[in-house]
């Protein structure tokens, strides 16, 4: 087994834990989303802010790790790894990623949440809701990535 493949296997093992972390955080998001929807970010409790912070951090880390795992697949496929768009295009070609534009939108969501945290309750609610709704899509990419690696590289 190549060094890259060994690293990829560890990344995929980490993704399992990360997915569970994201799912756990999602299960706690109803309260904070309700508070934000009522239009006042300033009344979020410490616990609600902590839940939001945990969710957004876990979501971002999970997507980032999926991206790193995709890059490792690109290395195994002896394909371009830079710019990252080349990796995403390969993932589409391999049927791991079903929508390159959605990947970019989800990445924008996770980046924009940091800029909207205290500014606009409606915007923050929309971003967080979209992140929660996008999680199953990331889970599906993760599953297709694991299946591809098992079918093509592991005995």
N, C-alpha and C positions, 0 to 999 in steps of 0.2 A: 504494500500500500504506500502510495506517495505521501510525502510530508503534507502537501496541500490537501489531499484526501483525508488524512488523519485530522487535520485542523478543521476541515469541513464537517466531519462527523461530530466533533466536539461542539461546533457552532450549532449544528442541528439538535444536539442533546440540550444545549442551553436554551434553544428556542422553545422546547417543550415546557420548561419551567417558566419562561417569560410569558408564554401564552396563558398559562394558569394564573400568573400574576395579573395580566390584563383582564382576564375573565373575572377574577376576584374584585378588581377595582371597579369594573363595570357594574357588578352586582350592588355596589354602594353608591352609584352615581345618581339614583333617582332623587334623593333628598336635595343634594346641591343643585341639580337641574331645576327642581321645583322652586327653590329659593331664588335662583337667578331669573327664572321665567316670570316671577312676580315683580321683577324689575329693579331689584335693589341689591347689587353686589356687596354693598357695605354691611349688610346684615348677615352675610355668611358667617357661620360659627367657625371657630378654630378647627373643629373636626371636619366641617364641610370643606374648608380650604385645604386641609390636609388630604382629604379624599381626592379632591380635584388635582392637587399637586402629584399625588401618587399615581393617579390615572394617567395624567398627561406625560409624566416621566416614563412610566412603564410602556405606554403606547409608543412613544418616540424611540425608546430603546429597542422595543420589539421590531418596529419597522426598520430601524438601522441595522439590527442583527440579520434580518431577512436580506437586506441589501448586501451585507458583507458575505452572506452565504451564497447569494447569487453571483457575486464577484468570484468566489472560489469555484463555482461551477464553470464560469467563463474561463478561468485558468485551466481547469480540467479539459475543457472543450478547445483549448488552445485558441481562444478568441480574444479580441480586444477587451481590455478592462478600463480603458480611459478614452474618452470621457465616459462617465457612468451611463449616459444614454446608450452607449454601445452595449453595455451589459443588459440594460433593460430591453433593448431591441432583440438581443439574443434570447432573453427569457420569454419574450413574446413568440419568437420563432419556435422555441422548445415547448410551447404551450404551458409554461409555468406561470407566466404573467398574462392575464387575459385582457388587460386594458392599461396600456402605458400612460395614457393621459390621466386615468384615475390614480395611478401611483403618484404622479406629480401633484395632483390635487390633494391627496392625503398628506403628502409631505408638506405642502403649503399650509394645510390645516394645523399640523403639529407645530410648524414654525410660527404661525400667526397667533396661536393661543397665548403665547408669551407677551405679545404686544397688546392684546385686548383684555388682559386680566382684570384691570380695574376701570377701564374706560366706558364701555358700552354693554349693558346687561343683555340687550337683544342680540348683539353680535357675538358676545361670549357664549350665550345659550346656543346659538346656531352652530358655532364652531365645535363646542363640546358635544352637542347632539350628533353632529356629522361624524365626529371622531368615534363616538360610541357605535353609530350605525356602520362605520367603515371597518370596525374590528373583525366581524365575521368574514369580510372580504380578504383581510390580511391572513386570517386563519386558513382560508382556502388556498391562498398562495403558498403558505407554509406547508400545507399538506401535499400540494402538487410538487413542491421542491423536494420534500422528503421522498415521495414516490419516485421522482425522476432519479434521484441519487441512488436509491435502493435498486432500481431497475437497471441502471447503467454502470454503476461503479462498485457496488458491494456484492460479494459472493453470496 
